[in-house]
Amino acid sequence: MAKVKKDGTKHSPFIKQLTLKNTNFLIFGIGILTIIIGYFIMASGDTYSFRTLTLAPIVLLIGYLIIIPIAILYRKKNNTDSEPKK
């Protein structure tokens, strides 16, 4: 009997759709850098200063609630769906 080789590199289209690309990792890195800057701003200010109470939380919210979710959900538009121009 012949042995059947299984190719482990084939993935379903659903799995290929969920994989992250280099652009996603770049945006994720920008989000992490934004969060680090937010914590640095928070640590460097006085206890009741504008930087500590207002600016740092805004920068942290931008990093956590805007940039990181964009990095996870971003997907480049696929031009193969449209009809070719004649």
MIGUMAR-103103 format. One record per residue: residue number from 0; residue in three letters; y, x, z of N, C-alpha, C in turn. Coordinates in steps of 0.2 Angstrom, whole numbers, plus 2048, in hexadecimal, padded with zeros to 3 digits. Last residue first. Example, Ala and Ser with C-alpha at 12.3 -4.5 7.8 and 13.67 -1.06 7.14 Angstrom:
<sites>
<site k="1" r="SER" n_yy="7F5" n_xx="840" n_zz="823" ca_yy="7FB" ca_xx="844" ca_zz="824" c_yy="800" c_xx="840" c_zz="827"/>
<site k="0" r="ALA" n_yy="7E4" n_xx="842" n_zz="827" ca_yy="7EA" ca_xx="83E" ca_zz="827" c_yy="7F0" c_xx="842" c_zz="827"/>
</sites>
This chain:
<sites>
<site k="85" r="LYS" n_yy="8EB" n_xx="7CA" n_zz="7A2" ca_yy="8E9" ca_xx="7CB" ca_zz="79B" c_yy="8EF" c_xx="7CE" c_zz="797"/>
<site k="84" r="LYS" n_yy="8E6" n_xx="7CE" n_zz="7B2" ca_yy="8EB" ca_xx="7CC" ca_zz="7AD" c_yy="8E9" c_xx="7CE" c_zz="7A6"/>
<site k="83" r="PRO" n_yy="8D8" n_xx="7C7" n_zz="7BB" ca_yy="8DB" ca_xx="7CD" ca_zz="7B8" c_yy="8E0" c_xx="7CA" c_zz="7B3"/>
<site k="82" r="GLU" n_yy="8DA" n_xx="7BC" n_zz="7C9" ca_yy="8D7" ca_xx="7BD" ca_zz="7C2" c_yy="8DB" c_xx="7C3" c_zz="7BF"/>
<site k="81" r="SER" n_yy="8D6" n_xx="7C1" n_zz="7DA" ca_yy="8DA" ca_xx="7BF" ca_zz="7D5" c_yy="8D8" c_xx="7C0" c_zz="7CE"/>
<site k="80" r="ASP" n_yy="8CD" n_xx="7C9" n_zz="7E2" ca_yy="8CC" ca_xx="7C1" ca_zz="7E1" c_yy="8D0" c_xx="7BE" c_zz="7DC"/>
<site k="79" r="THR" n_yy="8D1" n_xx="7D6" n_zz="7E2" ca_yy="8CB" ca_xx="7D4" ca_zz="7DE" c_yy="8CA" c_xx="7CC" c_zz="7DD"/>
<site k="78" r="ASN" n_yy="8DA" n_xx="7D9" n_zz="7EC" ca_yy="8DC" ca_xx="7D7" ca_zz="7E5" c_yy="8D7" c_xx="7D5" c_zz="7E0"/>
<site k="77" r="ASN" n_yy="8DB" n_xx="7D5" n_zz="7FC" ca_yy="8D6" ca_xx="7D7" ca_zz="7F7" c_yy="8D9" c_xx="7D5" c_zz="7F0"/>
<site k="76" r="LYS" n_yy="8E5" n_xx="7DC" n_zz="809" ca_yy="8E4" ca_xx="7D7" ca_zz="804" c_yy="8E0" c_xx="7D9" c_zz="7FE"/>
<site k="75" r="LYS" n_yy="8DF" n_xx="7E3" n_zz="818" ca_yy="8E3" ca_xx="7E4" ca_zz="811" c_yy="8E0" c_xx="7DF" c_zz="80C"/>
<site k="74" r="ARG" n_yy="8E1" n_xx="7DD" n_zz="827" ca_yy="8DC" ca_xx="7DE" ca_zz="822" c_yy="8E0" c_xx="7DE" c_zz="81C"/>
<site k="73" r="TYR" n_yy="8E3" n_xx="7DD" n_zz="839" ca_yy="8E6" ca_xx="7DE" ca_zz="832" c_yy="8E0" c_xx="7E0" c_zz="82D"/>
<site k="72" r="LEU" n_yy="8DE" n_xx="7DA" n_zz="846" ca_yy="8DE" ca_xx="7D5" ca_zz="841" c_yy="8E0" c_xx="7D7" c_zz="83A"/>
<site k="71" r="ILE" n_yy="8E0" n_xx="7E6" n_zz="84D" ca_yy="8DA" ca_xx="7E3" ca_zz="84C" c_yy="8D9" c_xx="7DF" c_zz="847"/>
<site k="70" r="ALA" n_yy="8EE" n_xx="7E9" n_zz="84B" ca_yy="8E9" ca_xx="7EE" ca_zz="849" c_yy="8E2" c_xx="7EB" c_zz="849"/>
<site k="69" r="ILE" n_yy="8F3" n_xx="7DD" n_zz="851" ca_yy="8F4" ca_xx="7DE" ca_zz="84A" c_yy="8EF" c_xx="7E3" c_zz="847"/>
<site k="68" r="PRO" n_yy="8F0" n_xx="7DF" n_zz="85E" ca_yy="8EC" ca_xx="7DA" ca_zz="85B" c_yy="8ED" c_xx="7DB" c_zz="853"/>
<site k="67" r="ILE" n_yy="8F8" n_xx="7EB" n_zz="860" ca_yy="8F1" ca_xx="7EB" ca_zz="861" c_yy="8EE" c_xx="7E6" c_zz="85E"/>
<site k="66" r="ILE" n_yy="906" n_xx="7E5" n_zz="85E" ca_yy="903" ca_xx="7EB" ca_zz="85A" c_yy="8FB" c_xx="7EB" c_zz="85A"/>
<site k="65" r="ILE" n_yy="907" n_xx="7DA" n_zz="868" ca_yy="908" ca_xx="7D9" ca_zz="861" c_yy="905" c_xx="7DF" c_zz="85D"/>
<site k="64" r="LEU" n_yy="903" n_xx="7DC" n_zz="875" ca_yy="902" ca_xx="7D5" ca_zz="872" c_yy="904" c_xx="7D5" c_zz="86B"/>
<site k="63" r="TYR" n_yy="904" n_xx="7EA" n_zz="878" ca_yy="8FE" ca_xx="7E6" ca_zz="87A" c_yy="8FD" c_xx="7E0" c_zz="876"/>
<site k="62" r="GLY" n_yy="911" n_xx="7ED" n_zz="873" ca_yy="90B" ca_xx="7F1" ca_zz="872" c_yy="905" c_xx="7ED" c_zz="873"/>
<site k="61" r="ILE" n_yy="919" n_xx="7E3" n_zz="878" ca_yy="919" ca_xx="7E5" ca_zz="871" c_yy="913" c_xx="7E8" c_zz="86F"/>
<site k="60" r="LEU" n_yy="917" n_xx="7E5" n_zz="886" ca_yy="915" ca_xx="7DF" ca_zz="883" c_yy="915" c_xx="7E0" c_zz="87B"/>
<site k="59" r="LEU" n_yy="91D" n_xx="7F2" n_zz="887" ca_yy="916" ca_xx="7F1" ca_zz="888" c_yy="913" c_xx="7EB" c_zz="885"/>
<site k="58" r="VAL" n_yy="92A" n_xx="7EF" n_zz="884" ca_yy="927" ca_xx="7F4" ca_zz="880" c_yy="91F" c_xx="7F3" c_zz="881"/>
<site k="57" r="ILE" n_yy="92D" n_xx="7E6" n_zz="88F" ca_yy="92E" ca_xx="7E4" ca_zz="888" c_yy="92A" c_xx="7E9" c_zz="883"/>
<site k="56" r="PRO" n_yy="92B" n_xx="7EF" n_zz="89A" ca_yy="927" ca_xx="7E9" ca_zz="899" c_yy="927" c_xx="7E6" c_zz="892"/>
<site k="55" r="ALA" n_yy="936" n_xx="7F8" n_zz="898" ca_yy="92F" ca_xx="7FA" ca_zz="898" c_yy="92A" c_xx="7F4" c_zz="897"/>
<site k="54" r="LEU" n_yy="942" n_xx="7F0" n_zz="899" ca_yy="940" ca_xx="7F4" ca_zz="893" c_yy="939" c_xx="7F5" c_zz="892"/>
<site k="53" r="THR" n_yy="942" n_xx="7EA" n_zz="8A6" ca_yy="943" ca_xx="7E6" ca_zz="8A0" c_yy="940" c_xx="7EA" c_zz="89A"/>
<site k="52" r="LEU" n_yy="93F" n_xx="7F3" n_zz="8B1" ca_yy="93E" ca_xx="7EC" ca_zz="8B2" c_yy="93E" c_xx="7E8" c_zz="8AB"/>
<site k="51" r="THR" n_yy="942" n_xx="800" n_zz="8AD" ca_yy="93C" ca_xx="7FF" ca_zz="8B0" c_yy="93A" c_xx="7F7" c_zz="8B0"/>
<site k="50" r="ARG" n_yy="94F" n_xx="7FF" n_zz="8A7" ca_yy="949" ca_xx="802" ca_zz="8A3" c_yy="942" c_xx="800" c_zz="8A6"/>
<site k="49" r="PHE" n_yy="957" n_xx="7FA" n_zz="8B1" ca_yy="956" ca_xx="7F6" ca_zz="8AB" c_yy="950" c_xx="7F9" c_zz="8A7"/>
<site k="48" r="SER" n_yy="950" n_xx="7FE" n_zz="8C1" ca_yy="954" ca_xx="7FF" ca_zz="8BB" c_yy="953" c_xx="7FB" c_zz="8B6"/>
<site k="47" r="TYR" n_yy="94A" n_xx="7FE" n_zz="8CE" ca_yy="94D" ca_xx="7F8" ca_zz="8CC" c_yy="952" c_xx="7F9" c_zz="8C6"/>
<site k="46" r="THR" n_yy="944" n_xx="80B" n_zz="8CE" ca_yy="940" ca_xx="805" ca_zz="8D0" c_yy="943" c_xx="7FF" c_zz="8CD"/>
<site k="45" r="ASP" n_yy="948" n_xx="816" n_zz="8C0" ca_yy="949" ca_xx="814" ca_zz="8C7" c_yy="945" c_xx="80D" c_zz="8C8"/>
<site k="44" r="GLY" n_yy="93C" n_xx="81C" n_zz="8B3" ca_yy="942" ca_xx="818" ca_zz="8B6" c_yy="942" c_xx="817" c_zz="8BD"/>
<site k="43" r="SER" n_yy="930" n_xx="821" n_zz="8AF" ca_yy="936" ca_xx="826" ca_zz="8B0" c_yy="93C" c_xx="822" c_zz="8B3"/>
<site k="42" r="ALA" n_yy="926" n_xx="817" n_zz="8AF" ca_yy="926" ca_xx="81C" ca_zz="8B4" c_yy="92C" c_xx="820" c_zz="8B5"/>
<site k="41" r="MET" n_yy="92B" n_xx="810" n_zz="8A3" ca_yy="92A" ca_xx="80C" ca_zz="8AA" c_yy="92A" c_xx="812" c_zz="8B0"/>
<site k="40" r="ILE" n_yy="92A" n_xx="819" n_zz="899" ca_yy="930" ca_xx="816" ca_zz="89B" c_yy="930" c_xx="813" c_zz="8A2"/>
<site k="39" r="PHE" n_yy="91C" n_xx="81B" n_zz="89A" ca_yy="920" ca_xx="820" ca_zz="89B" c_yy="927" c_xx="81E" c_zz="89D"/>
<site k="38" r="TYR" n_yy="917" n_xx="80E" n_zz="896" ca_yy="916" ca_xx="810" ca_zz="89C" c_yy="91A" c_xx="816" c_zz="89E"/>
<site k="37" r="GLY" n_yy="91D" n_xx="80E" n_zz="888" ca_yy="91F" ca_xx="809" ca_zz="88D" c_yy="91D" c_xx="80B" c_zz="894"/>
<site k="36" r="ILE" n_yy="916" n_xx="819" n_zz="883" ca_yy="91D" ca_xx="81A" ca_zz="883" c_yy="91F" c_xx="814" c_zz="888"/>
<site k="35" r="ILE" n_yy="909" n_xx="813" n_zz="883" ca_yy="90A" ca_xx="819" ca_zz="887" c_yy="912" c_xx="81A" c_zz="888"/>
<site k="34" r="ILE" n_yy="90B" n_xx="809" n_zz="87A" ca_yy="909" ca_xx="807" ca_zz="881" c_yy="90B" c_xx="80D" c_zz="885"/>
<site k="33" r="THR" n_yy="90E" n_xx="810" n_zz="86E" ca_yy="913" ca_xx="80B" ca_zz="871" c_yy="911" c_xx="80A" c_zz="878"/>
<site k="32" r="LEU" n_yy="901" n_xx="816" n_zz="86C" ca_yy="907" ca_xx="81A" ca_zz="86E" c_yy="90D" c_xx="816" c_zz="871"/>
<site k="31" r="ILE" n_yy="8FA" n_xx="80B" n_zz="86A" ca_yy="8F8" ca_xx="80F" ca_zz="870" c_yy="8FE" c_xx="813" c_zz="871"/>
<site k="30" r="GLY" n_yy="900" n_xx="807" n_zz="85D" ca_yy="900" ca_xx="802" ca_zz="863" c_yy="8FE" c_xx="806" c_zz="86A"/>
<site k="29" r="ILE" n_yy="8FC" n_xx="812" n_zz="855" ca_yy="904" ca_xx="810" ca_zz="857" c_yy="904" c_xx="80C" c_zz="85D"/>
<site k="28" r="GLY" n_yy="8EF" n_xx="810" n_zz="855" ca_yy="8F2" ca_xx="816" ca_zz="858" c_yy="8F9" c_xx="815" c_zz="85A"/>
<site k="27" r="PHE" n_yy="8EE" n_xx="804" n_zz="84E" ca_yy="8EB" ca_xx="804" ca_zz="855" c_yy="8EE" c_xx="80A" c_zz="859"/>
<site k="26" r="ILE" n_yy="8F2" n_xx="809" n_zz="842" ca_yy="8F6" ca_xx="804" ca_zz="845" c_yy="8F4" c_xx="803" c_zz="84D"/>
<site k="25" r="LEU" n_yy="8E8" n_xx="811" n_zz="83F" ca_yy="8EE" ca_xx="814" ca_zz="83F" c_yy="8F3" c_xx="80F" c_zz="843"/>
<site k="24" r="PHE" n_yy="8DD" n_xx="809" n_zz="83F" ca_yy="8DD" ca_xx="80E" ca_zz="844" c_yy="8E4" c_xx="811" c_zz="844"/>
<site k="23" r="ASN" n_yy="8E0" n_xx="801" n_zz="833" ca_yy="8E0" ca_xx="7FE" ca_zz="83A" c_yy="8E0" c_xx="803" c_zz="83F"/>
<site k="22" r="THR" n_yy="8E0" n_xx="80B" n_zz="829" ca_yy="8E6" ca_xx="807" ca_zz="82B" c_yy="8E6" c_xx="804" c_zz="832"/>
<site k="21" r="ASN" n_yy="8D2" n_xx="80D" n_zz="829" ca_yy="8D7" ca_xx="813" ca_zz="82B" c_yy="8DD" c_xx="810" c_zz="82D"/>
<site k="20" r="LYS" n_yy="8CA" n_xx="7FE" n_zz="82E" ca_yy="8CB" ca_xx="803" ca_zz="829" c_yy="8D0" c_xx="808" c_zz="82D"/>
<site k="19" r="LEU" n_yy="8BC" n_xx="7F6" n_zz="836" ca_yy="8C3" ca_xx="7F8" ca_zz="836" c_yy="8C4" c_xx="7FE" c_zz="831"/>
<site k="18" r="THR" n_yy="8B2" n_xx="7E8" n_zz="830" ca_yy="8B3" ca_xx="7EF" ca_zz="832" c_yy="8BA" c_xx="7F1" c_zz="832"/>
<site k="17" r="LEU" n_yy="8B0" n_xx="7DB" n_zz="82C" ca_yy="8B3" ca_xx="7DC" ca_zz="833" c_yy="8B4" c_xx="7E3" c_zz="835"/>
<site k="16" r="GLN" n_yy="8AB" n_xx="7DB" n_zz="820" ca_yy="8B1" ca_xx="7D8" ca_zz="821" c_yy="8B4" c_xx="7DA" c_zz="827"/>
<site k="15" r="LYS" n_yy="89F" n_xx="7E1" n_zz="822" ca_yy="8A4" ca_xx="7E5" ca_zz="81E" c_yy="8AB" c_xx="7E2" c_zz="81F"/>
<site k="14" r="ILE" n_yy="899" n_xx="7D6" n_zz="828" ca_yy="89A" ca_xx="7DC" ca_zz="82C" c_yy="89F" c_xx="7E0" c_zz="828"/>
<site k="13" r="PHE" n_yy="899" n_xx="7CC" n_zz="81D" ca_yy="89C" ca_xx="7CB" ca_zz="823" c_yy="89E" c_xx="7D1" c_zz="828"/>
<site k="12" r="PRO" n_yy="890" n_xx="7D2" n_zz="814" ca_yy="897" ca_xx="7D2" ca_zz="812" c_yy="89C" c_xx="7D0" c_zz="819"/>
<site k="11" r="SER" n_yy="885" n_xx="7DD" n_zz="81C" ca_yy="886" ca_xx="7D7" ca_zz="81A" c_yy="88E" c_xx="7D7" c_zz="818"/>
<site k="10" r="HIS" n_yy="880" n_xx="7ED" n_zz="817" ca_yy="883" ca_xx="7E9" ca_zz="81C" c_yy="885" c_xx="7E2" c_zz="818"/>
<site k="9" r="LYS" n_yy="876" n_xx="7FB" n_zz="814" ca_yy="878" ca_xx="7F4" ca_zz="812" c_yy="87A" c_xx="7F0" c_zz="817"/>
<site k="8" r="THR" n_yy="870" n_xx="806" n_zz="81A" ca_yy="877" ca_xx="806" ca_zz="818" c_yy="87A" c_xx="7FF" c_zz="816"/>
<site k="7" r="GLY" n_yy="863" n_xx="807" n_zz="81B" ca_yy="866" ca_xx="805" ca_zz="821" c_yy="86E" c_xx="804" c_zz="820"/>
<site k="6" r="ASP" n_yy="856" n_xx="801" n_zz="812" ca_yy="85D" ca_xx="805" ca_zz="811" c_yy="861" c_xx="802" c_zz="817"/>
<site k="5" r="LYS" n_yy="845" n_xx="804" n_zz="814" ca_yy="84B" ca_xx="800" ca_zz="815" c_yy="851" c_xx="804" c_zz="815"/>
<site k="4" r="LYS" n_yy="838" n_xx="806" n_zz="809" ca_yy="83D" ca_xx="809" ca_zz="80D" c_yy="843" c_xx="804" c_zz="80E"/>
<site k="3" r="VAL" n_yy="827" n_xx="801" n_zz="80A" ca_yy="82E" ca_xx="7FF" ca_zz="808" c_yy="833" c_xx="802" c_zz="80C"/>
<site k="2" r="LYS" n_yy="819" n_xx="809" n_zz="804" ca_yy="81E" ca_xx="808" ca_zz="80A" c_yy="824" c_xx="806" c_zz="807"/>
<site k="1" r="ALA" n_yy="80B" n_xx="802" n_zz="7FC" ca_yy="811" ca_xx="806" ca_zz="7FC" c_yy="816" c_xx="804" c_zz="802"/>
<site k="0" r="MET" n_yy="7FA" n_xx="804" n_zz="800" ca_yy="800" ca_xx="800" ca_zz="800" c_yy="806" c_xx="804" c_zz="800"/>
</sites>
